Amino acid sequence: MRLRKLVMPLLAAGTLVGGSLIGASGSSAAERTVPPKPQLDCPYYSVCGQAANGSSFQYTTCNFEFQLPNLVGSGPLVNNQTPGTVARFYDKNRRLLFTSTAYDSRTVNWTPVWYVRAC
């Protein structure tokens, strides 16, 4: 019993020291953060996107098909048009790839996307 009384305080002290070291180093799992998603400023009435290569677009004109700049890689898409407005995105053969209904904010792979109709 006496041995147990001696061991328990030593174990408790080791736990405290270990806890102090983790807290002091700043490397505990609770302190790690995930980098924020890329943000894209997209004004109201616009549909906007930006690819990993830095190419970007911002369109507002309806009933017009825009050829997108050289968009390569993934990046943000923001459809900040009036609520319910649908933007349509097409491949190089003008086949519909996907749609975006305002308000929408997500990451997409821009590489196969060549054209957009804002609304």
N, CA, C and O atoms as a printed pandas DataFrame, in Angstrom:
     atom_number atom_name residue_name chain_id  residue_number  x_coord  y_coord  z_coord
0              1         N          MET        A               1    0.821   -1.174    0.000
1              2        CA          MET        A               1    0.000    0.000    0.000
2              3         C          MET        A               1    0.874    1.250    0.000
3              4         O          MET        A               1    0.592    2.221   -0.702
4              5         N          ARG        A               2    1.941    1.209    0.800
5              6        CA          ARG        A               2    2.817    2.362    0.890
6              7         C          ARG        A               2    3.457    2.652   -0.476
7              8         O          ARG        A               2    3.595    3.813   -0.860
8              9         N          LEU        A               3    3.848    1.599   -1.209
9             10        CA          LEU        A               3    4.443    1.761   -2.533
10            11         C          LEU        A               3    3.453    2.440   -3.479
11            12         O          LEU        A               3    3.831    3.305   -4.269
12            13         N          ARG        A               4    2.194    2.045   -3.394
13            14        CA          ARG        A               4    1.166    2.650   -4.242
14            15         C          ARG        A               4    1.023    4.133   -3.950
15            16         O          ARG        A               4    0.847    4.929   -4.872
16            17         N          LYS        A               5    1.096    4.514   -2.692
17            18        CA          LYS        A               5    0.990    5.925   -2.312
18            19         C          LYS        A               5    2.165    6.728   -2.876
19            20         O          LYS        A               5    2.008    7.901   -3.215
20            21         N          LEU        A               6    3.329    6.108   -2.975
21            22        CA          LEU        A               6    4.488    6.796   -3.530
22            23         C          LEU        A               6    4.414    6.896   -5.051
23            24         O          LEU        A               6    4.816    7.909   -5.623
24            25         N          VAL        A               7    3.908    5.867   -5.704
25            26        CA          VAL        A               7    3.852    5.832   -7.162
26            27         C          VAL        A               7    2.787    6.786   -7.699
27            28         O          VAL        A               7    3.033    7.455   -8.703
28            29         N          MET        A               8    1.638    6.872   -7.082
29            30        CA          MET        A               8    0.534    7.702   -7.567
30            31         C          MET        A               8    0.925    9.180   -7.717
31            32         O          MET        A               8    0.640    9.770   -8.759
32            33         N          PRO        A               9    1.566    9.797   -6.715
33            34        CA          PRO        A               9    1.978   11.193   -6.911
34            35         C          PRO        A               9    2.994   11.358   -8.038
35            36         O          PRO        A               9    2.985   12.369   -8.740
36            37         N          LEU        A              10    3.870   10.367   -8.215
37            38        CA          LEU        A              10    4.846   10.446   -9.299
38            39         C          LEU        A              10    4.161   10.366  -10.666
39            40         O          LEU        A              10    4.525   11.096  -11.588
40            41         N          LEU        A              11    3.179    9.487  -10.796
41            42        CA          LEU        A              11    2.425    9.386  -12.052
42            43         C          LEU        A              11    1.665   10.681  -12.323
43            44         O          LEU        A              11    1.634   11.161  -13.456
44            45         N          ALA        A              12    1.064   11.234  -11.302
45            46        CA          ALA        A              12    0.333   12.490  -11.460
46            47         C          ALA        A              12    1.273   13.607  -11.877
47            48         O          ALA        A              12    0.928   14.419  -12.735
48            49         N          ALA        A              13    2.454   13.659  -11.282
49            50        CA          ALA        A              13    3.424   14.692  -11.637
50            51         C          ALA        A              13    3.885   14.524  -13.076
51            52         O          ALA        A              13    4.061   15.512  -13.789
52            53         N          GLY        A              14    4.083   13.285  -13.509
53            54        CA          GLY        A              14    4.482   13.029  -14.898
54            55         C          GLY        A              14    3.409   13.466  -15.871
55            56         O          GLY        A              14    3.718   14.010  -16.931
56            57         N          THR        A              15    2.157   13.237  -15.530
57            58        CA          THR        A              15    1.050   13.663  -16.386
58            59         C          THR        A              15    1.003   15.167  -16.495
59            60         O          THR        A              15    0.791   15.710  -17.579
60            61         N          LEU        A              16    1.200   15.855  -15.368
61            62        CA          LEU        A              16    1.174   17.313  -15.391
62            63         C          LEU        A              16    2.327   17.874  -16.207
63            64         O          LEU        A              16    2.153   18.811  -16.986
64            65         N          VAL        A              17    3.510   17.292  -16.019
65            66        CA          VAL        A              17    4.670   17.753  -16.774
66            67         C          VAL        A              17    4.441   17.509  -18.253
67            68         O          VAL        A              17    4.701   18.387  -19.075
68            69         N          GLY        A              18    3.957   16.325  -18.598
69            70        CA          GLY        A              18    3.680   16.021  -19.999
70            71         C          GLY        A              18    2.657   16.973  -20.572
71            72         O          GLY        A              18    2.815   17.452  -21.695
72            73         N          GLY        A              19    1.599   17.259  -19.809
73            74        CA          GLY        A              19    0.575   18.194  -20.271
74            75         C          GLY        A              19    1.130   19.586  -20.441
75            76         O          GLY        A              19    0.773   20.294  -21.383
76            77         N          SER        A              20    2.012   19.989  -19.525
77            78        CA          SER        A              20    2.604   21.320  -19.620
78            79         C          SER        A              20    3.489   21.433  -20.848
79            80         O          SER        A              20    3.493   22.458  -21.531
80            81         N          LEU        A              21    4.243   20.367  -21.128
81            82        CA          LEU        A              21    5.128   20.411  -22.286
82            83         C          LEU        A              21    4.342   20.517  -23.579
83            84         O          LEU        A              21    4.725   21.276  -24.469
84            85         N          ILE        A              22    3.250   19.775  -23.702
85            86        CA          ILE        A              22    2.437   19.843  -24.917
86            87         C          ILE        A              22    1.846   21.231  -25.068
87            88         O          ILE        A              22    1.866   21.816  -26.151
88            89         N          GLY        A              23    1.319   21.752  -23.964
89            90        CA          GLY        A              23    0.716   23.090  -24.039
90            91         C          GLY        A              23    1.743   24.156  -24.363
91            92         O          GLY        A              23    1.455   25.095  -25.105
92            93         N          ALA        A              24    2.962   24.015  -23.801
93            94        CA          ALA        A              24    3.987   25.024  -24.016
94            95         C          ALA        A              24    4.501   25.005  -25.444
95            96         O          ALA        A              24    4.872   26.044  -25.991
96            97         N          SER        A              25    4.524   23.829  -26.046
97            98        CA          SER        A              25    5.074   23.743  -27.400
98            99         C          SER        A              25    4.090   24.242  -28.448
99           100         O          SER        A              25    4.492   24.567  -29.566
100          101         N          GLY        A              26    2.809   24.308  -28.104
101          102        CA          GLY        A              26    1.810   24.780  -29.061
102          103         C          GLY        A              26    1.486   23.769  -30.129
103          104         O          GLY        A              26    0.977   24.135  -31.189
104          105         N          SER        A              27    1.769   22.502  -29.880
105          106        CA          SER        A              27    1.559   21.519  -30.925
106          107         C          SER        A              27    0.407   20.574  -30.622
107          108         O          SER        A              27    0.294   19.523  -31.253
108          109         N          SER        A              28   -0.441   20.921  -29.682
109          110        CA          SER        A              28   -1.566   20.030  -29.403
110          111         C          SER        A              28   -2.547   20.062  -30.571
111          112         O          SER        A              28   -2.645   21.060  -31.285
112          113         N          ALA        A              29   -3.265   18.968  -30.756
113          114        CA          ALA        A              29   -4.195   18.844  -31.884
114          115         C          ALA        A              29   -5.278   19.912  -31.855
115          116         O          ALA        A              29   -5.738   20.354  -32.908
116          117         N          ALA        A              30   -5.688   20.331  -30.665
117          118        CA          ALA        A              30   -6.751   21.330  -30.555
118          119         C          ALA        A              30   -6.313   22.689  -31.082
119          120         O          ALA        A              30   -7.152   23.495  -31.486
120          121         N          GLU        A              31   -5.011   22.952  -31.082
121          122        CA          GLU        A              31   -4.518   24.258  -31.516
122          123         C          GLU        A              31   -4.251   24.332  -33.013
123          124         O          GLU        A              31   -4.058   25.431  -33.534
124          125         N          ARG        A              32   -4.233   23.216  -33.721
125          126        CA          ARG        A              32   -3.977   23.222  -35.162
126          127         C          ARG        A              32   -5.202   23.719  -35.900
127          128         O          ARG        A              32   -6.332   23.404  -35.527
128          129         N          THR        A              33   -4.979   24.491  -36.941
129          130        CA          THR        A              33   -6.095   25.001  -37.728
130          131         C          THR        A              33   -5.915   24.639  -39.192
131          132         O          THR        A              33   -4.793   24.496  -39.679
132          133         N          VAL        A              34   -7.031   24.494  -39.880
133          134        CA          VAL        A              34   -7.030   24.211  -41.310
134          135         C          VAL        A              34   -6.962   25.550  -42.038
135          136         O          VAL        A              34   -7.652   26.489  -41.642
136          137         N          PRO        A              35   -6.155   25.667  -43.083
137          138        CA          PRO        A              35   -6.099   26.930  -43.809
138          139         C          PRO        A              35   -7.470   27.262  -44.392
139          140         O          PRO        A              35   -8.201   26.358  -44.795
140          141         N          PRO        A              36   -7.829   28.550  -44.443
141          142        CA          PRO        A              36   -9.145   28.919  -44.953
142          143         C          PRO        A              36   -9.282   28.633  -46.439
143          144         O          PRO        A              36   -8.294   28.626  -47.173
144          145         N          LYS        A              37  -10.527   28.393  -46.882
145          146        CA          LYS        A              37  -10.799   28.199  -48.304
146          147         C          LYS        A              37  -10.508   29.500  -49.034
147          148         O          LYS        A              37  -10.639   30.580  -48.458
148          149         N          PRO        A              38  -10.114   29.405  -50.297
149          150        CA          PRO        A              38   -9.861   30.639  -51.041
150          151         C          PRO        A              38  -11.135   31.452  -51.153
151          152         O          PRO        A              38  -12.209   30.917  -51.425
152          153         N          GLN        A              39  -11.003   32.728  -50.944
153          154        CA          GLN        A              39  -12.141   33.640  -51.025
154          155         C          GLN        A              39  -12.114   34.338  -52.373
155          156         O          GLN        A              39  -11.047   34.592  -52.934
156          157         N          LEU        A              40  -13.297   34.644  -52.888
157          158        CA          LEU        A              40  -13.415   35.342  -54.153
158          159         C          LEU        A              40  -14.441   36.436  -53.981
159          160         O          LEU        A              40  -15.606   36.162  -53.692
160          161         N          ASP        A              41  -14.021   37.665  -54.155
161          162        CA          ASP        A              41  -14.929   38.796  -54.053
162          163         C          ASP        A              41  -15.755   38.863  -55.331
163          164         O          ASP        A              41  -15.207   39.077  -56.413
164          165         N          CYS        A              42  -17.061   38.684  -55.218
165          166        CA          CYS        A              42  -17.941   38.658  -56.377
166          167         C          CYS        A              42  -19.119   39.584  -56.103
167          168         O          CYS        A              42  -19.956   39.277  -55.254
168          169         N          PRO        A              43  -19.200   40.716  -56.808
169          170        CA          PRO        A              43  -20.263   41.679  -56.536
170          171         C          PRO        A              43  -21.654   41.125  -56.847
171          172         O          PRO        A              43  -21.812   40.187  -57.629
172          173         N          TYR        A              44  -22.642   41.726  -56.218
173          174        CA          TYR        A              44  -24.032   41.331  -56.452
174          175         C          TYR        A              44  -24.365   41.479  -57.935
175          176         O          TYR        A              44  -23.848   42.379  -58.597
176          177         N          TYR        A              45  -25.210   40.617  -58.455
177          178        CA          TYR        A              45  -25.620   40.516  -59.864
178          179         C          TYR        A              45  -24.560   39.840  -60.739
179          180         O          TYR        A              45  -24.701   39.824  -61.962
180          181         N          SER        A              46  -23.499   39.280  -60.136
181          182        CA          SER        A              46  -22.412   38.685  -60.916
182          183         C          SER        A              46  -22.269   37.200  -60.634
183          184         O          SER        A              46  -22.670   36.698  -59.584
184          185         N          VAL        A              47  -21.683   36.513  -61.612
185          186        CA          VAL        A              47  -21.192   35.153  -61.417
186          187         C          VAL        A              47  -19.686   35.222  -61.674
187          188         O          VAL        A              47  -19.243   35.777  -62.680
188          189         N          CYS        A              48  -18.907   34.652  -60.752
189          190        CA          CYS        A              48  -17.458   34.816  -60.791
190          191         C          CYS        A              48  -16.759   33.487  -60.540
191          192         O          CYS        A              48  -17.299   32.593  -59.889
192          193         N          GLY        A              49  -15.555   33.380  -61.066
193          194        CA          GLY        A              49  -14.753   32.193  -60.824
194          195         C          GLY        A              49  -13.285   32.505  -60.959
195          196         O          GLY        A              49  -12.895   33.484  -61.595
196          197         N          GLN        A              50  -12.472   31.652  -60.348
197          198        CA          GLN        A              50  -11.022   31.794  -60.442
198          199         C          GLN        A              50  -10.401   30.412  -60.383
199          200         O          GLN        A              50  -10.755   29.601  -59.527
200          201         N          ALA        A              51   -9.478   30.145  -61.289
201          202        CA          ALA        A              51   -8.805   28.849  -61.350
202          203         C          ALA        A              51   -7.483   28.892  -60.598
203          204         O          ALA        A              51   -7.007   29.952  -60.192
204          205         N          ALA        A              52   -6.908   27.714  -60.427
205          206        CA          ALA        A              52   -5.634   27.598  -59.717
206          207         C          ALA        A              52   -4.509   28.362  -60.407
207          208         O          ALA        A              52   -3.563   28.793  -59.748
208          209         N          ASN        A              53   -4.601   28.534  -61.729
209          210        CA          ASN        A              53   -3.542   29.250  -62.460
210          211         C          ASN        A              53   -3.693   30.769  -62.367
211          212         O          ASN        A              53   -2.904   31.501  -62.964
212          213         N          GLY        A              54   -4.701   31.256  -61.621
213          214        CA          GLY        A              54   -4.880   32.692  -61.422
214          215         C          GLY        A              54   -5.837   33.345  -62.395
215          216         O          GLY        A              54   -6.266   34.474  -62.154
216          217         N          SER        A              55   -6.192   32.681  -63.489
217          218        CA          SER        A              55   -7.164   33.236  -64.432
218          219         C          SER        A              55   -8.525   33.322  -63.748
219          220         O          SER        A              55   -8.896   32.447  -62.966
220          221         N          SER        A              56   -9.263   34.391  -64.055
221          222        CA          SER        A              56  -10.552   34.581  -63.404
222          223         C          SER        A              56  -11.542   35.249  -64.352
223          224         O          SER        A              56  -11.175   35.744  -65.417
224          225         N          PHE        A              57  -12.819   35.250  -63.930
225          226        CA          PHE        A              57  -13.860   35.918  -64.708
226          227         C          PHE        A              57  -14.911   36.488  -63.778
227          228         O          PHE        A              57  -15.042   36.081  -62.624
228          229         N          GLN        A              58  -15.661   37.448  -64.316
229          230        CA          GLN        A              58  -16.794   38.053  -63.617
230          231         C          GLN        A              58  -17.771   38.524  -64.688
231          232         O          GLN        A              58  -17.455   39.423  -65.467
232          233         N          TYR        A              59  -18.971   37.913  -64.730
233          234        CA          TYR        A              59  -19.952   38.247  -65.757
234          235         C          TYR        A              59  -21.301   38.567  -65.137
235          236         O          TYR        A              59  -21.667   38.029  -64.092
236          237         N          THR        A              60  -22.039   39.461  -65.808
237          238        CA          THR        A              60  -23.383   39.826  -65.360
238          239         C          THR        A              60  -24.411   39.794  -66.490
239          240         O          THR        A              60  -25.611   39.723  -66.224
240          241         N          THR        A              61  -23.965   39.844  -67.734
241          242        CA          THR        A              61  -24.871   39.948  -68.873
242          243         C          THR        A              61  -25.625   38.641  -69.105
243          244         O          THR        A              61  -25.019   37.575  -69.204
244          245         N          CYS        A              62  -26.954   38.734  -69.190
245          246        CA          CYS        A              62  -27.792   37.561  -69.447
246          247         C          CYS        A              62  -27.931   37.307  -70.948
247          248         O          CYS        A              62  -27.678   38.191  -71.767
248          249         N          ASN        A              63  -28.338   36.082  -71.292
249          250        CA          ASN        A              63  -28.603   35.681  -72.682
250          251         C          ASN        A              63  -27.405   35.872  -73.605
251          252         O          ASN        A              63  -27.559   36.200  -74.781
252          253         N          PHE        A              64  -26.214   35.664  -73.056
253          254        CA          PHE        A              64  -24.996   35.771  -73.843
254          255         C          PHE        A              64  -24.043   34.682  -73.380
255          256         O          PHE        A              64  -23.873   34.466  -72.180
256          257         N          GLU        A              65  -23.425   33.998  -74.328
257          258        CA          GLU        A              65  -22.458   32.955  -74.002
258          259         C          GLU        A              65  -21.059   33.558  -74.008
259          260         O          GLU        A              65  -20.596   34.072  -75.027
260          261         N          PHE        A              66  -20.395   33.490  -72.863
261          262        CA          PHE        A              66  -19.039   34.006  -72.731
262          263         C          PHE        A              66  -18.045   32.867  -72.872
263          264         O          PHE        A              66  -18.237   31.794  -72.299
264          265         N          GLN        A              67  -16.976   33.099  -73.640
265          266        CA          GLN        A              67  -15.873   32.155  -73.655
266          267         C          GLN        A              67  -14.971   32.510  -72.487
267          268         O          GLN        A              67  -14.529   33.651  -72.358
268          269         N          LEU        A              68  -14.705   31.543  -71.647
269          270        CA          LEU        A              68  -13.913   31.794  -70.453
270          271         C          LEU        A              68  -12.435   31.939  -70.781
271          272         O          LEU        A              68  -11.963   31.396  -71.780
272          273         N          PRO        A              69  -11.694   32.680  -69.933
273          274        CA          PRO        A              69  -10.245   32.750  -70.120
274          275         C          PRO        A              69   -9.638   31.377  -69.848
275          276         O          PRO        A              69  -10.351   30.453  -69.455
276          277         N          ASN        A              70   -8.373   31.238  -70.045
277          278        CA          ASN        A              70   -7.667   29.968  -69.872
278          279         C          ASN        A              70   -7.689   29.544  -68.404
279          280         O          ASN        A              70   -6.748   29.816  -67.659
280          281         N          LEU        A              71   -8.775   28.873  -67.995
281          282        CA          LEU        A              71   -8.930   28.431  -66.608
282          283         C          LEU        A              71   -8.383   27.015  -66.469
283          284         O          LEU        A              71   -8.854   26.091  -67.133
284          285         N          VAL        A              72   -7.386   26.851  -65.601
285          286        CA          VAL        A              72   -6.760   25.544  -65.392
286          287         C          VAL        A              72   -6.707   25.257  -63.900
287          288         O          VAL        A              72   -6.224   26.071  -63.114
288          289         N          GLY        A              73   -7.217   24.075  -63.518
289          290        CA          GLY        A              73   -7.187   23.662  -62.118
290          291         C          GLY        A              73   -8.445   24.049  -61.372
291          292         O          GLY        A              73   -9.366   24.643  -61.932
292          293         N          SER        A              74   -8.465   23.706  -60.123
293          294        CA          SER        A              74   -9.632   23.967  -59.283
294          295         C          SER        A              74   -9.567   25.348  -58.662
295          296         O          SER        A              74   -8.492   25.922  -58.488
296          297         N          GLY        A              75  -10.735   25.868  -58.333
297          298        CA          GLY        A              75  -10.821   27.163  -57.685
298          299         C          GLY        A              75  -12.263   27.509  -57.377
299          300         O          GLY        A              75  -13.175   26.745  -57.692
300          301         N          PRO        A              76  -12.468   28.669  -56.758
301          302        CA          PRO        A              76  -13.809   29.037  -56.318
302          303         C          PRO        A              76  -14.732   29.449  -57.454
303          304         O          PRO        A              76  -14.302   30.008  -58.464
304          305         N          LEU        A              77  -16.005   29.159  -57.261
305          306        CA          LEU        A              77  -17.107   29.641  -58.089
306          307         C          LEU        A              77  -18.066   30.334  -57.146
307          308         O          LEU        A              77  -18.449   29.763  -56.125
308          309         N          VAL        A              78  -18.463   31.558  -57.468
309          310        CA          VAL        A              78  -19.461   32.272  -56.683
310          311         C          VAL        A              78  -20.526   32.779  -57.641
311          312         O          VAL        A              78  -20.237   33.541  -58.563
312          313         N          ASN        A              79  -21.756   32.350  -57.414
313          314        CA          ASN        A              79  -22.897   32.862  -58.173
314          315         C          ASN        A              79  -23.643   33.798  -57.229
315          316         O          ASN        A              79  -24.422   33.353  -56.386
316          317         N          ASN        A              80  -23.399   35.086  -57.376
317          318        CA          ASN        A              80  -23.971   36.104  -56.497
318          319         C          ASN        A              80  -25.017   36.928  -57.244
319          320         O          ASN        A              80  -25.198   38.115  -56.970
320          321         N          GLN        A              81  -25.693   36.295  -58.179
321          322        CA          GLN        A              81  -26.761   36.961  -58.909
322          323         C          GLN        A              81  -28.012   36.978  -58.021
323          324         O          GLN        A              81  -27.984   36.495  -56.890
324          325         N          THR        A              82  -29.090   37.531  -58.537
325          326        CA          THR        A              82  -30.317   37.550  -57.744
326          327         C          THR        A              82  -30.725   36.118  -57.417
327          328         O          THR        A              82  -30.521   35.223  -58.237
328          329         N          PRO        A              83  -31.296   35.882  -56.240
329          330        CA          PRO        A              83  -31.633   34.518  -55.810
330          331         C          PRO        A              83  -32.445   33.761  -56.861
331          332         O          PRO        A              83  -33.412   34.274  -57.423
332          333         N          GLY        A              84  -32.017   32.527  -57.104
333          334        CA          GLY        A              84  -32.698   31.664  -58.057
334          335         C          GLY        A              84  -32.178   31.749  -59.479
335          336         O          GLY        A              84  -32.553   30.925  -60.313
336          337         N          THR        A              85  -31.328   32.716  -59.781
337          338        CA          THR        A              85  -30.771   32.862  -61.129
338          339         C          THR        A              85  -29.795   31.719  -61.407
339          340         O          THR        A              85  -28.937   31.408  -60.581
340          341         N          VAL        A              86  -29.936   31.105  -62.568
341          342        CA          VAL        A              86  -29.133   29.929  -62.909
342          343         C          VAL        A              86  -28.058   30.295  -63.927
343          344         O          VAL        A              86  -28.355   30.832  -64.994
344          345         N          ALA        A              87  -26.800   29.995  -63.581
345          346        CA          ALA        A              87  -25.676   30.116  -64.518
346          347         C          ALA        A              87  -25.388   28.713  -65.044
347          348         O          ALA        A              87  -25.476   27.730  -64.307
348          349         N          ARG        A              88  -25.042   28.633  -66.336
349          350        CA          ARG        A              88  -24.781   27.349  -66.980
350          351         C          ARG        A              88  -23.353   27.316  -67.509
351          352         O          ARG        A              88  -22.871   28.281  -68.102
352          353         N          PHE        A              89  -22.685   26.186  -67.282
353          354        CA          PHE        A              89  -21.282   26.036  -67.647
354          355         C          PHE        A              89  -21.130   24.884  -68.634
355          356         O          PHE        A              89  -21.684   23.802  -68.437
356          357         N          TYR        A              90  -20.362   25.137  -69.711
357          358        CA          TYR        A              90  -20.262   24.203  -70.833
358          359         C          TYR        A              90  -18.812   23.823  -71.118
359          360         O          TYR        A              90  -17.882   24.555  -70.778
360          361         N          ASP        A              91  -18.640   22.654  -71.753
361          362        CA          ASP        A              91  -17.308   22.222  -72.179
362          363         C          ASP        A              91  -16.966   22.821  -73.544
363          364         O          ASP        A              91  -17.720   23.645  -74.061
364          365         N          LYS        A              92  -15.833   22.413  -74.134
365          366        CA          LYS        A              92  -15.387   23.001  -75.401
366          367         C          LYS        A              92  -16.324   22.692  -76.558
367          368         O          LYS        A              92  -16.317   23.404  -77.563
368          369         N          ASN        A              93  -17.136   21.635  -76.433
369          370        CA          ASN        A              93  -18.116   21.297  -77.467
370          371         C          ASN        A              93  -19.505   21.861  -77.165
371          372         O          ASN        A              93  -20.496   21.500  -77.799
372          373         N          ARG        A              94  -19.543   22.745  -76.189
373          374        CA          ARG        A              94  -20.780   23.410  -75.754
374          375         C          ARG        A              94  -21.809   22.443  -75.158
375          376         O          ARG        A              94  -23.016   22.670  -75.239
376          377         N          ARG        A              95  -21.309   21.374  -74.566
377          378        CA          ARG        A              95  -22.183   20.457  -73.831
378          379         C          ARG        A              95  -22.250   20.928  -72.391
379          380         O          ARG        A              95  -21.234   21.299  -71.803
380          381         N          LEU        A              96  -23.449   20.913  -71.824
381          382        CA          LEU        A              96  -23.647   21.365  -70.444
382          383         C          LEU        A              96  -22.888   20.467  -69.474
383          384         O          LEU        A              96  -23.059   19.248  -69.479
384          385         N          LEU        A              97  -22.046   21.081  -68.642
385          386        CA          LEU        A              97  -21.313   20.347  -67.611
386          387         C          LEU        A              97  -22.026   20.415  -66.263
387          388         O          LEU        A              97  -22.204   19.398  -65.593
388          389         N          PHE        A              98  -22.433   21.626  -65.873
389          390        CA          PHE        A              98  -23.116   21.807  -64.596
390          391         C          PHE        A              98  -23.806   23.168  -64.577
391          392         O          PHE        A              98  -23.550   24.030  -65.417
392          393         N          THR        A              99  -24.682   23.332  -63.600
393          394        CA          THR        A              99  -25.359   24.612  -63.396
394          395         C          THR        A              99  -25.079   25.094  -61.981
395          396         O          THR        A              99  -24.647   24.330  -61.118
396          397         N          SER        A             100  -25.332   26.363  -61.768
397          398        CA          SER        A             100  -25.169   26.974  -60.458
398          399         C          SER        A             100  -26.351   27.913  -60.230
399          400         O          SER        A             100  -26.557   28.854  -60.997
400          401         N          THR        A             101  -27.115   27.661  -59.189
401          402        CA          THR        A             101  -28.272   28.496  -58.866
402          403         C          THR        A             101  -27.892   29.450  -57.738
403          404         O          THR        A             101  -27.408   29.024  -56.690
404          405         N          ALA        A             102  -28.116   30.751  -57.962
405          406        CA          ALA        A             102  -27.735   31.764  -56.964
406          407         C          ALA        A             102  -28.583   31.613  -55.707
407          408         O          ALA        A             102  -29.769   31.294  -55.797
408          409         N          TYR        A             103  -28.027   31.824  -54.609
409          410        CA          TYR        A             103  -26.655   32.059  -54.255
410          411         C          TYR        A             103  -25.943   30.724  -54.146
411          412         O          TYR        A             103  -26.482   29.764  -53.597
412          413         N          ASP        A             104  -24.716   30.670  -54.679
413          414        CA          ASP        A             104  -23.924   29.451  -54.644
414          415         C          ASP        A             104  -22.457   29.830  -54.490
415          416         O          ASP        A             104  -21.983   30.778  -55.115
416          417         N          SER        A             105  -21.751   29.091  -53.662
417          418        CA          SER        A             105  -20.313   29.291  -53.480
418          419         C          SER        A             105  -19.695   27.920  -53.259
419          420         O          SER        A             105  -20.046   27.218  -52.311
420          421         N          ARG        A             106  -18.770   27.540  -54.141
421          422        CA          ARG        A             106  -18.148   26.222  -54.045
422          423         C          ARG        A             106  -16.846   26.204  -54.832
423          424         O          ARG        A             106  -16.489   27.174  -55.501
424          425         N          THR        A             107  -16.152   25.089  -54.739
425          426        CA          THR        A             107  -14.921   24.882  -55.493
426          427         C          THR        A             107  -15.229   23.937  -56.654
427          428         O          THR        A             107  -15.896   22.917  -56.479
428          429         N          VAL        A             108  -14.737   24.289  -57.834
429          430        CA          VAL        A             108  -14.950   23.439  -59.007
430          431         C          VAL        A             108  -13.627   23.238  -59.746
431          432         O          VAL        A             108  -12.679   24.002  -59.566
432          433         N          ASN        A             109  -13.582   22.208  -60.572
433          434        CA          ASN        A             109  -12.447   21.985  -61.465
434          435         C          ASN        A             109  -12.756   22.750  -62.752
435          436         O          ASN        A             109  -13.674   22.384  -63.486
436          437         N          TRP        A             110  -12.002   23.799  -63.024
437          438        CA          TRP        A             110  -12.271   24.671  -64.175
438          439         C          TRP        A             110  -11.677   24.148  -65.475
439          440         O          TRP        A             110  -12.058   24.624  -66.545
440          441         N          THR        A             111  -10.771   23.201  -65.425
441          442        CA          THR        A             111  -10.061   22.775  -66.627
442          443         C          THR        A             111  -10.986   22.382  -67.794
443          444         O          THR        A             111  -10.716   22.797  -68.921
444          445         N          PRO        A             112  -12.059   21.607  -67.583
445          446        CA          PRO        A             112  -12.901   21.252  -68.731
446          447         C          PRO        A             112  -13.940   22.328  -69.111
447          448         O          PRO        A             112  -14.665   22.165  -70.092
448          449         N          VAL        A             113  -14.009   23.413  -68.343
449          450        CA          VAL        A             113  -15.045   24.430  -68.586
450          451         C          VAL        A             113  -14.520   25.489  -69.549
451          452         O          VAL        A             113  -13.470   26.090  -69.320
452          453         N          TRP        A             114  -15.274   25.710  -70.641
453          454        CA          TRP        A             114  -14.849   26.664  -71.674
454          455         C          TRP        A             114  -15.807   27.837  -71.843
455          456         O          TRP        A             114  -15.394   28.925  -72.244
456          457         N          TYR        A             115  -17.093   27.619  -71.537
457          458        CA          TYR        A             115  -18.106   28.658  -71.771
458          459         C          TYR        A             115  -19.046   28.766  -70.579
459          460         O          TYR        A             115  -19.229   27.822  -69.811
460          461         N          VAL        A             116  -19.640   29.962  -70.451
461          462        CA          VAL        A             116  -20.630   30.188  -69.397
462          463         C          VAL        A             116  -21.737   31.112  -69.912
463          464         O          VAL        A             116  -21.479   32.044  -70.673
464          465         N          ARG        A             117  -22.941   30.845  -69.495
465          466        CA          ARG        A             117  -24.071   31.762  -69.652
466          467         C          ARG        A             117  -24.420   32.189  -68.237
467          468         O          ARG        A             117  -24.853   31.373  -67.424
468          469         N          ALA        A             118  -24.232   33.467  -67.946
469          470        CA          ALA        A             118  -24.446   33.961  -66.585
470          471         C          ALA        A             118  -25.886   33.751  -66.135
471          472         O          ALA        A             118  -26.137   33.416  -64.977
472          473         N          CYS        A             119  -26.828   33.946  -67.047
473          474        CA          CYS        A             119  -28.247   33.795  -66.728
474          475         C          CYS        A             119  -29.051   33.675  -68.007
475          476         O          CYS        A             119  -30.273   33.540  -67.958
